[in-house]
């Protein structure tokens, strides 16, 4: 993917597959940013070497990341990327 709409299309496709929808409806899920959200194995220099792709990918990630994260439903900011997690 290179553009915001390319990234958004990928998220839309992934989030709307029947098995994924069933999973997130029944199991608490957290979306985690890793080195594959924008490009495979992107590193710290990626924002400087591929700024347009990086900004597009991160904007799409931020648009979709809260859709399945319970913490967003509890009132955390849209720009918040850390979540409380308690078991038991």
Backbone as ProteinMPNN parsed JSONL, in Angstrom:
{"seq_chain_A": "XXXXXXXXXXXXXXXXXXXXXXXXXXXXXXXXXXXXXXXXXXXXXXXXXXXXXXXXXXXXXXXXXXXXXXXXXXXXXXXXXXXXXXXX", "coords_chain_A": {"N_chain_A": [[0.842, -1.185, 0.0], [0.379, 2.25, -0.665], [-0.982, 4.654, -0.52], [-3.316, 6.571, 1.519], [-5.952, 5.729, 1.012], [-5.457, 3.175, -0.034], [-4.426, 1.837, 2.235], [-6.661, 2.099, 3.924], [-8.525, 0.571, 2.516], [-7.427, -1.995, 2.871], [-7.674, -2.313, 5.684], [-10.461, -2.147, 5.893], [-11.267, -4.407, 4.427], [-10.055, -6.452, 5.982], [-11.225, -6.055, 8.545], [-13.837, -6.645, 8.062], [-14.163, -9.314, 7.429], [-15.958, -12.349, 7.837], [-15.084, -14.248, 9.87], [-13.288, -12.738, 11.417], [-14.943, -10.662, 12.35], [-16.671, -12.171, 13.945], [-14.851, -13.126, 15.851], [-13.917, -10.703, 17.144], [-16.276, -9.914, 18.238], [-16.69, -11.655, 20.263], [-14.402, -12.014, 21.824], [-12.28, -10.119, 23.884], [-10.216, -7.73, 22.357], [-7.1, -6.201, 21.482], [-5.673, -3.81, 19.456], [-2.483, -3.752, 18.132], [0.293, -1.812, 17.471], [2.861, -2.597, 15.296], [5.9, -3.549, 13.572], [4.844, -4.018, 11.071], [2.626, -2.66, 10.289], [2.705, -0.538, 8.492], [4.588, -1.117, 6.511], [6.32, -4.092, 5.627], [8.479, -4.957, 8.186], [9.211, -2.264, 8.776], [11.335, 0.376, 9.904], [12.847, 2.633, 12.356], [13.813, 4.675, 10.756], [12.0, 4.92, 8.726], [9.927, 6.967, 8.673], [11.428, 9.134, 7.726], [12.597, 8.209, 5.345], [10.486, 7.27, 3.803], [8.23, 9.204, 3.842], [5.58, 9.888, 2.941], [4.253, 7.424, 2.551], [4.506, 6.413, 5.141], [3.05, 8.326, 6.69], [0.509, 7.968, 5.525], [-0.046, 5.25, 6.095], [0.043, 5.266, 8.932], [-2.016, 7.055, 9.51], [-4.25, 5.64, 8.603], [-4.056, 3.425, 10.31], [-4.508, 4.695, 12.799], [-7.128, 5.508, 12.377], [-8.545, 3.128, 12.38], [-7.691, 1.693, 14.634], [-8.978, 1.979, 17.128], [-11.429, 0.804, 16.885], [-11.749, -1.84, 17.707], [-10.776, -1.864, 20.228], [-11.254, -2.145, 23.601], [-10.62, -0.135, 25.492], [-10.931, 2.328, 24.244], [-13.663, 2.541, 24.173], [-14.057, 3.081, 26.783], [-13.546, 5.716, 27.13], [-10.961, 6.771, 26.484], [-8.601, 8.913, 24.817], [-8.646, 9.55, 21.259], [-6.096, 9.546, 20.211], [-4.643, 7.966, 21.839], [-2.37, 5.395, 22.581], [-1.693, 3.452, 24.409], [-2.871, 1.022, 26.694], [-4.803, 0.136, 29.576], [-4.554, -3.065, 31.115], [-5.932, -5.736, 32.622], [-6.035, -8.867, 34.212], [-8.181, -11.154, 35.719]], "CA_chain_A": [[0.0, 0.0, 0.0], [1.138, 3.49, -0.747], [-1.822, 5.809, -0.213], [-4.264, 6.426, 2.615], [-7.09, 4.908, 0.572], [-4.978, 1.786, -0.121], [-4.383, 1.3, 3.6], [-8.034, 2.003, 4.424], [-9.138, -0.588, 1.858], [-6.933, -3.205, 3.541], [-8.329, -2.419, 6.99], [-11.888, -2.426, 5.659], [-11.369, -5.81, 4.043], [-9.715, -7.291, 7.127], [-12.174, -5.899, 9.649], [-15.172, -7.106, 7.673], [-14.258, -10.739, 7.132], [-16.873, -12.958, 8.817], [-14.402, -14.853, 11.019], [-12.74, -11.678, 12.259], [-16.068, -10.013, 13.023], [-17.136, -13.087, 14.987], [-13.826, -13.13, 16.887], [-13.896, -9.489, 17.957], [-17.555, -9.808, 18.938], [-16.74, -12.587, 21.385], [-13.146, -12.031, 22.582], [-11.676, -8.787, 23.982], [-9.046, -7.608, 21.482], [-6.353, -4.953, 21.453], [-4.921, -3.614, 18.232], [-1.124, -3.42, 18.522], [1.166, -1.286, 16.425], [4.144, -3.28, 15.201], [6.691, -3.161, 12.404], [4.211, -4.455, 9.835], [1.412, -1.886, 10.041], [2.901, 0.358, 7.361], [5.344, -1.876, 5.523], [6.989, -5.19, 6.325], [9.717, -4.661, 8.904], [9.647, -0.871, 8.709], [12.139, 0.737, 11.066], [12.796, 3.995, 12.874], [14.129, 5.637, 9.697], [10.95, 4.915, 7.705], [9.272, 8.271, 8.514], [12.283, 10.029, 6.943], [12.881, 7.666, 4.009], [9.216, 7.084, 3.074], [7.304, 9.988, 4.658], [4.184, 9.859, 2.474], [3.725, 6.097, 2.861], [4.421, 6.314, 6.595], [1.908, 9.13, 7.154], [-0.715, 7.325, 5.053], [-0.253, 4.031, 6.864], [-0.257, 5.583, 10.32], [-3.34, 7.682, 9.569], [-5.226, 4.551, 8.496], [-3.973, 2.667, 11.562], [-5.182, 5.465, 13.848], [-8.566, 5.533, 12.098], [-9.137, 1.827, 12.669], [-7.176, 1.002, 15.804], [-9.87, 2.024, 18.281], [-12.698, 0.115, 16.624], [-11.862, -3.105, 18.437], [-10.087, -1.741, 21.498], [-12.198, -1.809, 24.667], [-10.258, 1.083, 26.216], [-11.531, 3.478, 23.565], [-15.047, 2.586, 24.613], [-14.041, 3.57, 28.155], [-13.297, 7.147, 27.151], [-9.602, 7.241, 26.216], [-8.427, 9.779, 23.661], [-8.438, 8.902, 19.957], [-4.658, 9.461, 19.947], [-4.052, 7.158, 22.898], [-1.871, 4.12, 22.071], [-1.408, 2.536, 25.502], [-4.134, 0.627, 27.298], [-4.729, -0.669, 30.798], [-4.895, -4.456, 30.859], [-5.978, -6.499, 33.878], [-6.612, -10.219, 34.138], [-8.56, -11.702, 37.019]], "C_chain_A": [[0.88, 1.239, 0.0], [0.31, 4.698, -0.318], [-2.753, 5.505, 0.955], [-5.43, 5.527, 2.203], [-6.692, 3.439, 0.39], [-4.981, 1.128, 1.257], [-5.797, 1.117, 4.155], [-8.761, 0.82, 3.794], [-8.704, -1.894, 2.519], [-7.589, -3.395, 4.908], [-9.805, -2.775, 6.833], [-12.094, -3.892, 5.312], [-11.115, -6.727, 5.233], [-10.74, -7.238, 8.237], [-13.549, -6.47, 9.325], [-15.233, -8.561, 7.233], [-15.113, -11.394, 8.213], [-16.173, -13.543, 10.045], [-13.838, -13.804, 11.964], [-13.853, -10.976, 13.019], [-16.593, -10.878, 14.162], [-16.142, -13.098, 16.154], [-13.911, -11.885, 17.761], [-15.224, -9.246, 18.667], [-17.571, -10.67, 20.202], [-15.492, -12.608, 22.271], [-12.607, -10.603, 22.68], [-10.37, -8.736, 23.178], [-8.404, -6.237, 21.638], [-5.571, -4.909, 20.155], [-3.531, -3.113, 18.619], [-0.31, -2.959, 17.329], [2.471, -2.071, 16.446], [4.837, -2.879, 13.904], [6.116, -3.671, 11.082], [2.953, -3.656, 9.505], [1.523, -1.016, 8.796], [3.571, -0.361, 6.203], [6.04, -2.998, 6.284], [8.331, -4.755, 6.885], [10.178, -3.208, 8.788], [10.342, -0.492, 10.007], [12.008, 2.2, 11.43], [13.075, 5.041, 11.8], [13.017, 5.768, 8.658], [10.228, 6.256, 7.572], [10.105, 9.258, 7.682], [12.49, 9.514, 5.518], [11.627, 7.499, 3.161], [8.102, 7.885, 3.77], [5.842, 9.91, 4.223], [3.537, 8.514, 2.81], [3.543, 5.947, 4.37], [3.208, 7.083, 7.121], [0.588, 8.495, 6.737], [-1.043, 6.091, 5.876], [-0.623, 4.295, 8.311], [-1.62, 6.241, 10.474], [-4.429, 6.616, 9.476], [-5.227, 3.711, 9.763], [-4.731, 3.391, 12.664], [-6.685, 5.505, 13.62], [-9.237, 4.232, 12.521], [-8.77, 1.236, 14.019], [-8.126, 0.992, 16.99], [-11.172, 1.249, 18.074], [-12.853, -1.166, 17.419], [-11.24, -3.039, 19.82], [-11.044, -1.308, 22.594], [-11.876, -0.5, 25.381], [-10.842, 2.323, 25.566], [-12.973, 3.644, 24.013], [-15.15, 3.1, 26.043], [-13.582, 5.021, 28.246], [-11.878, 7.621, 26.923], [-9.574, 8.058, 24.925], [-8.227, 8.978, 22.376], [-6.964, 8.748, 19.621], [-3.925, 8.598, 20.956], [-3.613, 5.799, 22.351], [-1.459, 3.133, 23.16], [-2.704, 2.246, 26.236], [-3.932, -0.111, 28.602], [-5.182, -2.103, 30.496], [-4.813, -5.212, 32.167], [-6.618, -7.857, 33.635], [-6.95, -10.654, 35.551], [-9.153, -10.742, 37.957]], "O_chain_A": [[1.965, 1.266, 0.581], [0.863, 5.67, 0.199], [-2.955, 4.35, 1.329], [-5.845, 4.659, 2.971], [-7.506, 2.549, 0.636], [-5.471, 0.011, 1.425], [-6.095, 0.1, 4.781], [-9.533, 0.14, 4.468], [-9.518, -2.798, 2.706], [-8.01, -4.499, 5.252], [-10.328, -3.614, 7.566], [-12.994, -4.541, 5.844], [-11.871, -7.67, 5.467], [-11.088, -8.27, 8.811], [-14.336, -6.746, 10.231], [-16.259, -9.0, 6.714], [-15.005, -11.033, 9.385], [-16.645, -13.341, 11.164], [-13.904, -13.966, 13.183], [-13.716, -10.721, 14.216], [-16.923, -10.362, 15.23], [-16.551, -13.082, 17.315], [-13.971, -11.992, 18.986], [-15.284, -8.451, 19.605], [-18.375, -10.438, 21.105], [-15.53, -13.169, 23.366], [-12.485, -9.932, 21.656], [-9.521, -9.616, 23.317], [-9.083, -5.243, 21.893], [-4.885, -5.868, 19.801], [-3.418, -2.139, 19.364], [-0.239, -3.64, 16.306], [3.111, -2.196, 17.49], [4.391, -1.959, 13.22], [6.831, -3.744, 10.082], [2.279, -3.961, 8.521], [0.524, -0.784, 8.116], [3.16, -0.222, 5.051], [6.318, -2.854, 7.474], [9.197, -4.257, 6.166], [11.377, -2.937, 8.712], [9.983, -0.978, 11.08], [11.169, 2.919, 10.885], [12.622, 6.179, 11.919], [13.086, 6.643, 7.794], [9.935, 6.663, 6.448], [9.545, 10.122, 7.008], [12.552, 10.31, 4.581], [11.693, 7.576, 1.935], [7.129, 7.295, 4.239], [4.953, 9.869, 5.073], [2.407, 8.47, 3.296], [2.531, 5.411, 4.822], [2.428, 6.549, 7.91], [-0.362, 8.484, 7.521], [-2.183, 5.907, 6.305], [-1.501, 3.631, 8.862], [-2.309, 6.007, 11.467], [-5.425, 6.686, 10.196], [-6.292, 3.322, 10.244], [-5.513, 2.774, 13.387], [-7.447, 5.533, 14.586], [-10.382, 4.244, 12.974], [-9.475, 0.353, 14.508], [-8.076, 0.062, 17.794], [-11.935, 1.068, 19.024], [-13.971, -1.544, 17.772], [-11.18, -4.052, 20.517], [-11.596, -0.21, 22.527], [-12.793, 0.183, 25.835], [-11.211, 3.271, 26.259], [-13.445, 4.764, 24.209], [-16.227, 3.515, 26.47], [-13.264, 5.5, 29.334], [-11.602, 8.799, 27.152], [-10.43, 7.897, 24.055], [-7.703, 7.864, 22.405], [-6.614, 7.888, 18.812], [-2.697, 8.516, 20.921], [-4.413, 5.113, 21.714], [-0.923, 2.071, 22.847], [-3.546, 3.131, 26.384], [-2.996, -0.9, 28.732], [-6.098, -2.311, 29.701], [-3.739, -5.318, 32.759], [-7.623, -7.968, 32.933], [-6.131, -10.546, 36.463], [-9.504, -11.11, 39.078]]}, "name": "protein", "num_of_chains": 1, "seq": "XXXXXXXXXXXXXXXXXXXXXXXXXXXXXXXXXXXXXXXXXXXXXXXXXXXXXXXXXXXXXXXXXXXXXXXXXXXXXXXXXXXXXXXX"}
